[in-house]
């Protein structure tokens, strides 16, 4: 039976999710995910052509509030857990060469 | 009887009358934690100084109330503990992850603020599965939580610390979160009451998110009355949570003793499967007989899409988790690992080293299910099946008022038993997940003991926003037995 997910796909998805795995980790992960995806295959037994998807269990629509300024954290508090900060900003490695 | 053996209800009465002080009560809890937590590992952080300061303030508030012949809020002076994903000002909040090992939040979440406003004493932050992903509290970066009834067994998860601390009488109440059973299942394994309110009943603002359409905050207590007291304190609409529902909060204590005469309870045939432990099956059947003797009608119902729930859940939840976990990138807070090769390398190194294996597994599964080419087959399909599962419940609730099921297929298993097979672990959530998918409320009530001495719980499921009815129904059964008075030997 064709596998549901390949090691290459796992590595590619890992890149999308900004994660990296050693070859051994990738092998184990691929086997585990394959087993899970084989299990979820049975969802295709169900005919859902006329079924609407549920994104939220409670029917809420258009939750708006008036566009009024309300108190917020403030710069100092917002930076208090910054691994690196400079000039009231979060400092990160260079983005553009 | 020790101070720590009192129920919230009893503590509140004695505090109001001035028979005991909040400081003495908090000290008793701190001592109990000192003595028992080396065996349980329920706590990640104990806030000794903050708790005693809050207890002093509570004593002043209670004294003023007595002078004015008024009542302070019921939770004034009551010690509570919080799963370590509730953001607390100035108190480390780790989510049991290396990613947030040194994260000290600059604000309190809404529910935390509500507890503090009512004078509750926050004693500490509780151990859990990392980022709430797990069913045994074994995936914590701070070691597993041990079951107070047998320390070689799991406490359940992901709110394992929340269940263990209440069972061990370290505190009379805790808060947990439940996305697929994470309050109800550890409550069952530890012999305490655990409630998952209807989605939208309690604010999620300041609660670190795992799966945003499934997560819900709820209390764990030793008995149903205490559970009602806790729910009363935390329920309600919150402007800061756009998924909270603006409907009035009823009085959960009024009518608690009304009983179940004339009520209809449904037993879903699909839940009584071959894999169900016979002792659990027997315990649930005993509860059925109890309800019949109390005047309720118990009938069979059908929830036809039950067998698809685990698959549906592990696509929806992991997809949502992969999105929620994207914020942990080493930029604004939490761990940062910078190999000096640029921004993307920083993200990758930070995330690969900061997250544990289960979190990474779910991020990959969720990202895959959402990725181009697979989105329709997996995530969208699962969302449609979610509709079918929800419709099953709404149809059943046209026939019955409540639904009765087991909580878990087996009692608590041994630590390390299921850690090598994630799929096996996921399948053990079968009875609890559907309530989160459907958005309804559910409660786990202690109802028995296995021959190995491990707690067995029964689950009651209720219509959206019928927590009052659910508590009333649970109370009626609870009062016919003494499970809520049992104390583990530690």
Interface residues (C-beta under 8 A of the other chain):
Chain A: X5 X9 X10 X13 X14 X16 X17 X18 X19 X20 X21 X29 X32 X33 X35 X36 X39 X40 X42 X43 X44 X46 X48 X51 X52 X53 X54 X55 X56 X57 X58 X60 X63 X65 X73 X77 X78 X80 X81 X82 X83 X84 X90 X92 X93 X94 X95
Chain B: X102 X103 X104 X105 X106 X107 X198 X199 X200 X213 X239 X242 X243 X245 X305 X307 X308 X310 X311 X312 X314 X315 X322 X326 X329 X330 X331 X332 X333 X334 X335 X336 X338 X340 X341 X342 X343 X344 X345 X346 X347 X348 X349 X351 X352 X355 X360 X361 X363 X364 X365 X367 X368 X371 X378 X380 X381 X382 X383 X384 X385 X386 X387 X388 X390 X422 X423 X426 X436 X437 X438 X439 X440 X464
